[in-house]
Structures are given as structure tokens and as C-alpha cells.
Amino acid sequence: MKTILLQHKTGDLERLQWILEKNGHDAVNETSVKKGISALLSDPKIDLVVSDINIPDRGGLYLLKYIRVVLRITFRLRRLCVADVPRPSQKYGGACQPLG
């Protein structure tokens, strides 16, 4: 399964990539929403997008809306996940939705 992984913290990005690749994903790492959209546009075989909510240039929720509203006509992603790793005082926030 071909996956785009968006995370601006390189340590987290490397850990997530390792986990995904260990489970059979071919992961492409990007550190901004702009780069993630560009990677998605350049490869129509992407099946999954996993994004941090707190990407500095636009944010994971913007990416979710952009993919669902603007790119859904062109791309048939199997799943889109947006999540945040909470601090101990916070509740988990995120969504993973099948598309198509």
C-alpha cells in the first residue's frame, strides 16, 4: 500500500515511517501540507494519507478538507487519517475515514 506520511517533527516522522514500512506500506515522507499535496498530485497510486493535525503551513484539517472537496474527483484514496498525539493533559484528537 502506497502511503504519504505528513509530520513536521522529523523524529516522529521516522518512527511512523518505520512502523508503516514494517507493516507493508511504501511510505513517502513529507513535512508540509504543500509538499504532501504535491506528492499526492504526482502519484495517482497513493492509497493512504496519514497526517499530523499540527502541520505548521496549513494543518491536517485543511489537508483533509482539500483532499475531500478538491481532489476527490481525481483521486480514489482508500483511507485518510488525521491525528494528533496528545499531551498527558489532553484528550486524543483525530479521524480516520474511508474515502470513495
MMTF fields as JSON, N, C-alpha, C and O atoms, coordinates in Angstrom:
{
  "mmtfVersion": "1.0.0",
  "mmtfProducer": "UNKNOWN",
  "numBonds": 399,
  "numAtoms": 400,
  "numGroups": 100,
  "numChains": 1,
  "numModels": 1,
  "chainsPerModel": [1],
  "groupsPerChain": [100],
  "chainIdList": ["A"],
  "bondAtomList": [4, 2, 8, 6, 12, 10, 16, 14, 20, 18, 24, 22, 28, 26, 32, 30, 36, 34, 40, 38, 44, 42, 48, 46, 52, 50, 56, 54, 60, 58, 64, 62, 68, 66, 72, 70, 76, 74, 80, 78, 84, 82, 88, 86, 92, 90, 96, 94, 100, 98, 104, 102, 108, 106, 112, 110, 116, 114, 120, 118, 124, 122, 128, 126, 132, 130, 136, 134, 140, 138, 144, 142, 148, 146, 152, 150, 156, 154, 160, 158, 164, 162, 168, 166, 172, 170, 176, 174, 180, 178, 184, 182, 188, 186, 192, 190, 196, 194, 200, 198, 204, 202, 208, 206, 212, 210, 216, 214, 220, 218, 224, 222, 228, 226, 232, 230, 236, 234, 240, 238, 244, 242, 248, 246, 252, 250, 256, 254, 260, 258, 264, 262, 268, 266, 272, 270, 276, 274, 280, 278, 284, 282, 288, 286, 292, 290, 296, 294, 300, 298, 304, 302, 308, 306, 312, 310, 316, 314, 320, 318, 324, 322, 328, 326, 332, 330, 336, 334, 340, 338, 344, 342, 348, 346, 352, 350, 356, 354, 360, 358, 364, 362, 368, 366, 372, 370, 376, 374, 380, 378, 384, 382, 388, 386, 392, 390, 396, 394],
  "bondOrderList": [1, 1, 1, 1, 1, 1, 1, 1, 1, 1, 1, 1, 1, 1, 1, 1, 1, 1, 1, 1, 1, 1, 1, 1, 1, 1, 1, 1, 1, 1, 1, 1, 1, 1, 1, 1, 1, 1, 1, 1, 1, 1, 1, 1, 1, 1, 1, 1, 1, 1, 1, 1, 1, 1, 1, 1, 1, 1, 1, 1, 1, 1, 1, 1, 1, 1, 1, 1, 1, 1, 1, 1, 1, 1, 1, 1, 1, 1, 1, 1, 1, 1, 1, 1, 1, 1, 1, 1, 1, 1, 1, 1, 1, 1, 1, 1, 1, 1, 1],
  "groupList": [{"groupName": "MET", "atomNameList": ["N", "CA", "C", "O"], "elementList": ["N", "C", "C", "O"], "formalChargeList": [0, 0, 0, 0], "bondAtomList": [1, 0, 2, 1, 3, 2], "bondOrderList": [1, 1, 2], "singleLetterCode": "M", "chemCompType": "L-PEPTIDE LINKING"}, {"groupName": "LYS", "atomNameList": ["N", "CA", "C", "O"], "elementList": ["N", "C", "C", "O"], "formalChargeList": [0, 0, 0, 0], "bondAtomList": [1, 0, 2, 1, 3, 2], "bondOrderList": [1, 1, 2], "singleLetterCode": "K", "chemCompType": "L-PEPTIDE LINKING"}, {"groupName": "THR", "atomNameList": ["N", "CA", "C", "O"], "elementList": ["N", "C", "C", "O"], "formalChargeList": [0, 0, 0, 0], "bondAtomList": [1, 0, 2, 1, 3, 2], "bondOrderList": [1, 1, 2], "singleLetterCode": "T", "chemCompType": "L-PEPTIDE LINKING"}, {"groupName": "ILE", "atomNameList": ["N", "CA", "C", "O"], "elementList": ["N", "C", "C", "O"], "formalChargeList": [0, 0, 0, 0], "bondAtomList": [1, 0, 2, 1, 3, 2], "bondOrderList": [1, 1, 2], "singleLetterCode": "I", "chemCompType": "L-PEPTIDE LINKING"}, {"groupName": "LEU", "atomNameList": ["N", "CA", "C", "O"], "elementList": ["N", "C", "C", "O"], "formalChargeList": [0, 0, 0, 0], "bondAtomList": [1, 0, 2, 1, 3, 2], "bondOrderList": [1, 1, 2], "singleLetterCode": "L", "chemCompType": "L-PEPTIDE LINKING"}, {"groupName": "GLN", "atomNameList": ["N", "CA", "C", "O"], "elementList": ["N", "C", "C", "O"], "formalChargeList": [0, 0, 0, 0], "bondAtomList": [1, 0, 2, 1, 3, 2], "bondOrderList": [1, 1, 2], "singleLetterCode": "Q", "chemCompType": "L-PEPTIDE LINKING"}, {"groupName": "HIS", "atomNameList": ["N", "CA", "C", "O"], "elementList": ["N", "C", "C", "O"], "formalChargeList": [0, 0, 0, 0], "bondAtomList": [1, 0, 2, 1, 3, 2], "bondOrderList": [1, 1, 2], "singleLetterCode": "H", "chemCompType": "L-PEPTIDE LINKING"}, {"groupName": "GLY", "atomNameList": ["N", "CA", "C", "O"], "elementList": ["N", "C", "C", "O"], "formalChargeList": [0, 0, 0, 0], "bondAtomList": [1, 0, 2, 1, 3, 2], "bondOrderList": [1, 1, 2], "singleLetterCode": "G", "chemCompType": "PEPTIDE LINKING"}, {"groupName": "ASP", "atomNameList": ["N", "CA", "C", "O"], "elementList": ["N", "C", "C", "O"], "formalChargeList": [0, 0, 0, 0], "bondAtomList": [1, 0, 2, 1, 3, 2], "bondOrderList": [1, 1, 2], "singleLetterCode": "D", "chemCompType": "L-PEPTIDE LINKING"}, {"groupName": "GLU", "atomNameList": ["N", "CA", "C", "O"], "elementList": ["N", "C", "C", "O"], "formalChargeList": [0, 0, 0, 0], "bondAtomList": [1, 0, 2, 1, 3, 2], "bondOrderList": [1, 1, 2], "singleLetterCode": "E", "chemCompType": "L-PEPTIDE LINKING"}, {"groupName": "ARG", "atomNameList": ["N", "CA", "C", "O"], "elementList": ["N", "C", "C", "O"], "formalChargeList": [0, 0, 0, 0], "bondAtomList": [1, 0, 2, 1, 3, 2], "bondOrderList": [1, 1, 2], "singleLetterCode": "R", "chemCompType": "L-PEPTIDE LINKING"}, {"groupName": "TRP", "atomNameList": ["N", "CA", "C", "O"], "elementList": ["N", "C", "C", "O"], "formalChargeList": [0, 0, 0, 0], "bondAtomList": [1, 0, 2, 1, 3, 2], "bondOrderList": [1, 1, 2], "singleLetterCode": "W", "chemCompType": "L-PEPTIDE LINKING"}, {"groupName": "ASN", "atomNameList": ["N", "CA", "C", "O"], "elementList": ["N", "C", "C", "O"], "formalChargeList": [0, 0, 0, 0], "bondAtomList": [1, 0, 2, 1, 3, 2], "bondOrderList": [1, 1, 2], "singleLetterCode": "N", "chemCompType": "L-PEPTIDE LINKING"}, {"groupName": "ALA", "atomNameList": ["N", "CA", "C", "O"], "elementList": ["N", "C", "C", "O"], "formalChargeList": [0, 0, 0, 0], "bondAtomList": [1, 0, 2, 1, 3, 2], "bondOrderList": [1, 1, 2], "singleLetterCode": "A", "chemCompType": "L-PEPTIDE LINKING"}, {"groupName": "VAL", "atomNameList": ["N", "CA", "C", "O"], "elementList": ["N", "C", "C", "O"], "formalChargeList": [0, 0, 0, 0], "bondAtomList": [1, 0, 2, 1, 3, 2], "bondOrderList": [1, 1, 2], "singleLetterCode": "V", "chemCompType": "L-PEPTIDE LINKING"}, {"groupName": "SER", "atomNameList": ["N", "CA", "C", "O"], "elementList": ["N", "C", "C", "O"], "formalChargeList": [0, 0, 0, 0], "bondAtomList": [1, 0, 2, 1, 3, 2], "bondOrderList": [1, 1, 2], "singleLetterCode": "S", "chemCompType": "L-PEPTIDE LINKING"}, {"groupName": "PRO", "atomNameList": ["N", "CA", "C", "O"], "elementList": ["N", "C", "C", "O"], "formalChargeList": [0, 0, 0, 0], "bondAtomList": [1, 0, 2, 1, 3, 2], "bondOrderList": [1, 1, 2], "singleLetterCode": "P", "chemCompType": "L-PEPTIDE LINKING"}, {"groupName": "TYR", "atomNameList": ["N", "CA", "C", "O"], "elementList": ["N", "C", "C", "O"], "formalChargeList": [0, 0, 0, 0], "bondAtomList": [1, 0, 2, 1, 3, 2], "bondOrderList": [1, 1, 2], "singleLetterCode": "Y", "chemCompType": "L-PEPTIDE LINKING"}, {"groupName": "PHE", "atomNameList": ["N", "CA", "C", "O"], "elementList": ["N", "C", "C", "O"], "formalChargeList": [0, 0, 0, 0], "bondAtomList": [1, 0, 2, 1, 3, 2], "bondOrderList": [1, 1, 2], "singleLetterCode": "F", "chemCompType": "L-PEPTIDE LINKING"}, {"groupName": "CYS", "atomNameList": ["N", "CA", "C", "O"], "elementList": ["N", "C", "C", "O"], "formalChargeList": [0, 0, 0, 0], "bondAtomList": [1, 0, 2, 1, 3, 2], "bondOrderList": [1, 1, 2], "singleLetterCode": "C", "chemCompType": "L-PEPTIDE LINKING"}],
  "groupTypeList": [0, 1, 2, 3, 4, 4, 5, 6, 1, 2, 7, 8, 4, 9, 10, 4, 5, 11, 3, 4, 9, 1, 12, 7, 6, 8, 13, 14, 12, 9, 2, 15, 14, 1, 1, 7, 3, 15, 13, 4, 4, 15, 8, 16, 1, 3, 8, 4, 14, 14, 15, 8, 3, 12, 3, 16, 8, 10, 7, 7, 4, 17, 4, 4, 1, 17, 3, 10, 14, 14, 4, 10, 3, 2, 18, 10, 4, 10, 10, 4, 19, 14, 13, 8, 14, 16, 10, 16, 15, 5, 1, 17, 7, 7, 13, 19, 5, 16, 4, 7],
  "groupIdList": [1, 2, 3, 4, 5, 6, 7, 8, 9, 10, 11, 12, 13, 14, 15, 16, 17, 18, 19, 20, 21, 22, 23, 24, 25, 26, 27, 28, 29, 30, 31, 32, 33, 34, 35, 36, 37, 38, 39, 40, 41, 42, 43, 44, 45, 46, 47, 48, 49, 50, 51, 52, 53, 54, 55, 56, 57, 58, 59, 60, 61, 62, 63, 64, 65, 66, 67, 68, 69, 70, 71, 72, 73, 74, 75, 76, 77, 78, 79, 80, 81, 82, 83, 84, 85, 86, 87, 88, 89, 90, 91, 92, 93, 94, 95, 96, 97, 98, 99, 100],
  "secStructList": [7, 3, 3, 3, 3, 3, 7, 1, 1, 2, 2, 2, 2, 2, 2, 2, 2, 2, 2, 2, 2, 2, 6, 6, 7, 3, 3, 3, 3, 3, 1, 1, 2, 2, 2, 2, 2, 2, 2, 2, 2, 2, 7, 6, 6, 7, 7, 3, 3, 3, 3, 3, 6, 6, 7, 6, 6, 1, 7, 2, 2, 2, 2, 2, 2, 2, 0, 0, 0, 0, 0, 6, 6, 6, 7, 7, 7, 1, 3, 3, 3, 3, 3, 3, 7, 7, 7, 6, 6, 1, 7, 7, 3, 3, 3, 3, 3, 3, 7, 7],
  "xCoordList": [0.853, 0.0, 0.897, 1.8, 0.658, 1.452, 0.855, -0.342, 1.702, 1.241, 2.044, 3.267, 1.341, 2.008, 1.876, 0.783, 2.981, 3.042, 3.472, 4.572, 2.603, 2.906, 3.109, 2.219, 4.286, 4.63, 5.794, 6.791, 5.682, 6.75, 7.88, 8.943, 7.678, 8.728, 9.45, 8.868, 10.729, 11.443, 11.58, 11.53, 11.748, 11.837, 10.562, 10.601, 9.416, 8.12, 7.918, 7.391, 8.338, 8.195, 8.951, 8.424, 10.175, 10.979, 10.379, 10.387, 9.859, 9.221, 7.973, 7.771, 7.146, 5.924, 6.24, 5.569, 7.25, 7.661, 8.108, 7.74, 8.885, 9.368, 8.187, 8.154, 7.222, 6.042, 5.265, 4.89, 5.027, 4.269, 4.999, 4.389, 6.307, 7.059, 7.152, 7.142, 7.241, 7.267, 5.95, 5.916, 4.88, 3.564, 3.191, 2.011, 4.181, 3.951, 3.624, 3.273, 3.727, 3.443, 4.706, 5.807, 4.539, 5.61, 5.371, 4.554, 6.085, 5.793, 6.644, 7.861, 5.97, 6.623, 6.471, 5.351, 7.576, 7.543, 7.524, 8.266, 6.662, 6.624, 6.466, 5.901, 6.97, 6.955, 6.032, 5.998, 5.284, 4.341, 3.13, 3.206, 2.031, 0.817, 1.069, 0.645, 1.754, 2.051, 2.821, 2.496, 3.842, 4.626, 3.792, 3.939, 2.921, 2.058, 1.092, 0.896, 0.484, -0.436, 0.329, -0.164, 1.528, 2.356, 2.69, 2.626, 3.045, 3.346, 2.104, 2.203, 0.954, -0.301, -0.641, -1.083, -0.434, -0.712, 0.24, -0.13, 1.467, 2.459, 2.362, 3.002, 1.58, 1.482, 0.036, -0.432, -0.672, -2.075, -2.257, -3.391, -1.163, -1.272, -1.25, -1.165, -1.324, -1.356, -2.678, -3.75, -2.586, -3.768, -4.167, -5.338, -3.193, -3.422, -2.642, -1.494, -3.277, -2.596, -2.75, -3.863, -1.623, -1.615, -0.968, 0.165, -1.68, -1.183, -1.359, -2.36, -0.377, -0.483, -1.477, -1.555, -2.212, -3.121, -2.334, -2.741, -1.224, -0.482, 0.667, 1.783, 0.424, 1.446, 1.491, 0.454, 2.675, 2.753, 2.196, 1.615, 2.348, 1.961, 0.458, 0.002, -0.332, -1.782, -2.523, -3.562, -2.01, -2.68, -3.339, -3.756, -3.425, -4.001, -5.474, -5.946, -6.211, -7.644, -7.868, -8.801, -7.02, -7.084, -6.824, -7.533, -5.8, -5.466, -6.647, -6.972, -7.282, -8.44, -9.529, -10.058, -9.862, -10.9, -10.476, -11.285, -9.221, -8.723, -8.823, -9.283, -8.395, -8.442, -9.886, -10.215, -10.738, -12.138, -12.907, -13.681, -12.709, -13.517, -12.887, -13.571, -11.594, -10.958, -10.441, -10.681, -9.742, -9.081, -9.901, -9.516, -10.992, -11.764, -12.227, -12.385, -12.434, -12.849, -11.749, -12.035, -10.497, -9.364, -8.804, -8.424, -8.746, -8.066, -9.043, -10.064, -8.724, -9.53, -8.689, -8.234, -8.488, -7.764, -8.619, -9.842, -7.992, -8.73, -9.043, -10.115, -8.119, -8.303, -7.479, -6.407, -7.996, -7.313, -7.365, -8.449, -6.211, -6.148, -5.477, -4.428, -6.082, -5.525, -5.573, -6.626, -4.439, -4.405, -3.377, -2.538, -3.469, -2.523, -2.182, -3.06, -0.922, -0.508, -0.681, -0.027, -1.551, -1.881, -0.811, -0.022, -0.818, -0.041, -0.853, -2.051, -0.226, -0.976, -2.259, -3.212, -2.294, -3.479, -4.558, -5.639, -4.279, -5.223, -5.872, -5.354, -7.008, -7.65, -7.13, -6.705, -7.174, -6.77, -7.68, -8.884, -7.11, -7.913, -7.515, -6.327, -8.491, -8.146, -9.319, -10.377, -9.107, -10.144, -9.475, -8.432, -10.065, -9.589, -10.833, -11.682, -10.925, -12.158, -11.877, -10.913, -12.714, -12.611, -13.144, -14.1, -12.54, -12.995, -13.426, -12.926, -14.335, -14.73, -16.047, -16.496],
  "yCoordList": [-1.171, 0.0, 1.231, 1.343, 2.136, 3.354, 4.438, 4.72, 5.041, 5.945, 7.242, 7.227, 8.371, 9.651, 9.907, 9.832, 10.206, 10.461, 11.907, 12.291, 12.724, 14.131, 14.371, 14.12, 14.856, 15.151, 16.121, 15.873, 17.224, 18.218, 17.927, 18.542, 17.012, 16.629, 15.41, 14.331, 15.588, 14.526, 13.241, 12.156, 13.321, 12.109, 11.296, 10.075, 11.98, 11.297, 10.733, 9.632, 11.491, 11.072, 9.772, 8.855, 9.694, 8.486, 7.279, 6.171, 7.485, 6.379, 5.884, 4.679, 6.814, 6.435, 5.738, 4.775, 6.218, 5.572, 4.137, 3.224, 3.934, 2.601, 1.665, 0.532, 2.153, 1.339, 0.978, -0.178, 1.964, 1.711, 0.739, -0.185, 0.945, 0.073, -1.345, -2.31, -1.472, -2.794, -3.544, -4.775, -2.796, -3.387, -3.366, -3.433, -3.275, -3.431, -2.188, -2.293, -1.02, 0.219, 0.747, 0.601, 1.351, 2.079, 3.548, 4.213, 4.057, 5.386, 6.478, 6.348, 7.561, 8.774, 9.814, 10.126, 10.352, 11.332, 12.75, 13.093, 13.568, 14.991, 15.766, 15.258, 17.004, 17.804, 19.014, 19.818, 19.157, 20.278, 19.839, 18.895, 20.53, 20.246, 20.501, 19.718, 21.588, 21.929, 20.794, 20.412, 20.253, 19.155, 17.874, 17.094, 17.659, 16.482, 16.497, 15.477, 17.65, 17.778, 17.575, 16.921, 18.132, 17.97, 16.495, 16.017, 15.773, 14.339, 13.563, 12.634, 13.934, 13.283, 13.519, 12.603, 14.741, 15.06, 14.35, 14.042, 14.087, 13.465, 11.941, 11.319, 11.326, 9.868, 9.421, 9.403, 9.064, 8.655, 7.29, 6.868, 6.592, 5.269, 5.343, 4.306, 6.539, 6.69, 6.125, 6.464, 5.244, 4.625, 5.253, 5.226, 5.819, 6.262, 7.543, 7.681, 8.478, 9.679, 9.705, 9.627, 9.815, 9.927, 11.26, 11.514, 12.117, 13.471, 13.87, 13.538, 14.581, 15.241, 16.396, 17.012, 16.686, 17.836, 19.147, 20.107, 19.187, 20.438, 20.653, 20.943, 20.519, 20.839, 22.372, 22.998, 22.983, 24.449, 25.242, 26.306, 24.769, 25.627, 25.734, 26.779, 24.718, 24.798, 23.99, 24.423, 22.839, 21.971, 20.779, 20.829, 19.707, 18.467, 18.558, 17.877, 19.395, 19.531, 20.237, 19.905, 21.202, 21.838, 20.78, 20.713, 19.959, 18.908, 17.965, 17.609, 17.562, 16.677, 17.296, 16.635, 18.555, 19.231, 19.365, 19.153, 19.712, 19.892, 18.586, 18.578, 17.495, 16.208, 15.773, 15.29, 15.942, 15.505, 16.362, 15.832, 17.673, 18.573, 18.794, 18.678, 19.111, 19.481, 18.268, 18.161, 17.363, 16.272, 14.999, 14.09, 14.902, 13.657, 13.275, 12.092, 14.233, 13.961, 13.208, 12.338, 13.542, 12.97, 11.719, 10.778, 11.691, 10.616, 9.714, 10.172, 8.452, 7.474, 6.893, 5.752, 7.676, 7.189, 6.157, 6.282, 5.158, 4.186, 4.74, 4.483, 5.491, 5.98, 7.243, 7.401, 8.135, 9.377, 9.516, 9.524, 9.627, 9.715, 11.018, 11.382, 11.709, 12.926, 12.747, 12.443, 12.933, 12.679, 13.567, 14.197, 13.597, 14.334, 13.471, 12.839, 13.447, 12.731, 13.699, 14.741, 13.374, 14.33, 14.416, 13.494, 15.535, 15.669, 14.967, 14.746, 14.614, 13.91, 14.611, 13.948, 15.938, 16.663, 16.792, 17.315, 16.322, 16.464, 15.14, 14.07, 15.228, 14.041, 13.836, 14.778, 12.589, 12.257, 12.968, 13.083, 13.44, 14.043, 13.459, 13.35, 13.083, 12.574, 11.914, 11.701, 11.598, 10.945, 10.113, 10.494, 8.988, 8.138, 7.686, 6.982, 8.104, 7.864, 7.13, 7.447, 6.151, 5.57, 6.577, 7.298, 6.63, 7.53, 6.707, 5.603, 7.235, 6.556, 5.865, 5.253],
  "zCoordList": [0.0, 0.0, 0.0, 0.829, -0.907, -1.023, -0.121, -0.184, 0.717, 1.769, 1.774, 1.632, 1.941, 2.213, 3.701, 4.262, 4.324, 5.755, 5.966, 5.567, 6.595, 6.843, 8.329, 9.143, 8.667, 10.059, 10.031, 9.352, 10.761, 10.738, 11.719, 11.625, 12.65, 13.593, 13.033, 12.925, 12.677, 11.971, 12.782, 12.201, 14.087, 14.91, 14.853, 14.697, 14.981, 14.878, 13.478, 13.311, 12.482, 11.095, 10.843, 10.213, 11.331, 11.137, 11.856, 11.319, 13.067, 13.803, 13.078, 12.924, 12.639, 11.925, 10.608, 10.236, 9.908, 8.66, 8.931, 8.191, 9.969, 10.317, 10.598, 10.118, 11.38, 11.705, 10.439, 10.245, 9.586, 8.358, 7.437, 6.9, 7.253, 6.359, 6.905, 6.141, 8.221, 8.841, 8.587, 8.609, 8.349, 8.089, 6.604, 6.259, 5.74, 4.311, 3.515, 2.34, 4.113, 3.389, 2.723, 3.254, 1.579, 0.911, 1.262, 0.626, 2.278, 2.834, 2.206, 2.075, 1.82, 1.331, 2.425, 2.832, 2.903, 3.991, 3.454, 2.533, 4.045, 3.729, 5.033, 6.001, 5.049, 6.269, 6.197, 7.129, 5.104, 4.998, 4.177, 3.391, 4.372, 3.609, 2.125, 1.275, 1.818, 0.421, -0.261, -1.385, 0.417, -0.145, -0.227, -1.168, 0.754, 0.74, -0.426, -1.088, -0.684, -1.822, -3.125, -4.045, -3.202, -4.392, -4.625, -5.758, -3.56, -3.676, -4.112, -4.913, -3.595, -3.955, -5.426, -6.12, -5.895, -7.294, -8.244, -9.377, -7.792, -8.667, -8.716, -9.563, -7.828, -7.814, -7.592, -6.453, -8.656, -8.518, -7.851, -7.623, -7.535, -6.903, -5.377, -4.72, -4.802, -3.347, -2.829, -3.33, -1.801, -1.209, 0.117, 0.496, 0.822, 2.195, 2.461, 2.04, 3.163, 3.641, 5.157, 5.677, 5.863, 7.318, 7.635, 7.227, 8.361, 8.617, 10.074, 10.709, 10.585, 11.878, 11.732, 10.669, 12.759, 12.726, 12.707, 12.052, 13.414, 13.629, 12.664, 13.096, 11.371, 10.379, 10.27, 10.053, 10.417, 10.508, 9.324, 9.54, 8.081, 6.958, 6.737, 6.273, 7.041, 6.873, 7.919, 8.418, 8.251, 9.221, 8.568, 7.411, 9.332, 8.837, 8.503, 7.593, 9.231, 8.935, 7.596, 6.865, 7.281, 5.957, 4.881, 3.877, 5.105, 4.15, 3.951, 2.818, 5.03, 4.96, 4.084, 3.191, 4.337, 3.543, 2.082, 1.179, 1.85, 0.485, -0.303, -1.444, 0.306, -0.386, -0.632, -1.715, 0.362, 0.207, -0.786, -1.583, -0.752, -1.593, -2.967, -3.984, -3.009, -4.273, -5.045, -6.247, -4.384, -5.091, -5.196, -5.932, -4.505, -4.517, -5.923, -6.226, -6.744, -8.121, -8.865, -9.688, -8.576, -9.292, -8.635, -9.33, -7.318, -6.618, -5.877, -5.365, -5.829, -5.103, -3.97, -4.048, -2.928, -1.758, -1.042, -0.999, -0.49, 0.31, 1.694, 2.242, 2.253, 3.618, 3.821, 3.239, 4.654, 5.017, 6.523, 7.106, 7.163, 8.621, 9.034, 8.502, 9.973, 10.551, 12.055, 12.614, 12.711, 14.153, 14.835, 14.191, 16.141, 16.959, 18.161, 18.75, 18.519, 19.725, 20.885, 20.92, 21.834, 22.893, 23.979, 24.186, 24.646, 25.879, 26.972, 26.794, 28.097, 29.148, 29.592, 30.001, 29.519, 29.968, 28.888, 29.16, 27.671, 26.571, 26.222, 26.543, 25.562, 25.018, 23.597, 22.929, 23.157, 21.794, 20.804, 21.033, 19.713, 18.672, 17.336, 17.033, 16.535, 15.221, 14.535, 15.128, 13.277, 12.48, 11.417, 10.886, 11.105, 10.013, 9.27, 9.816, 8.008, 7.258, 5.954, 5.258, 5.62, 4.282, 3.277, 3.563, 2.118, 1.069, -0.123, -0.342, -0.878, -2.105, -2.009, -2.978]
}
